[in-house]
Amino acid sequence: MYKLIYLIMFLCPLTLLCQIDCGVEDICIIEFNAPFNKNNTCDWLNEVEDAKIICINILESPQLQKEYKITTVPTILILDGDIEVKRYLPNIMLETTATKEGVQEVVEEILFNKF
């Protein structure tokens, strides 16, 4: 019995970490970043309306970095459910190219297209 419990405890976190649960009807904005680039964090993401915000440290979640093919940080993904709608990559200074207004426009466009 103990072996079964240990097996479940070991396998469950691995499967949970390899997936981001955005929900079928939800719009998610995911910021992938790392502590070495903390000066270029998108603090304004919390001001975007009608979307779930998820911040992921690629050093703590290398499996998600691999799954979402993140090569530079900060990278911002906008997902409609599990479908990637938009990807913002950083410039050469590792600064985001996304703006609050631009991200909000993408979210509003997704919402508009659902009607």
DAMO-V217386 format. One line per field, one symbol per residue. burial: b if it has 9 or more other ideal C-beta (glycine too) atoms within 8 Angstrom, else e. A space follows every 50 residues. Layout:
burial = ???
This chain:
burial = eeeeeeeeeeeeebeebeebebeeebbbbbbbbbeebeebbbeebeebee bbbbbbbbeebebbbeebebeebbbbbbbebeeeeeebebeeebebebeb eebbebbbebbeeee
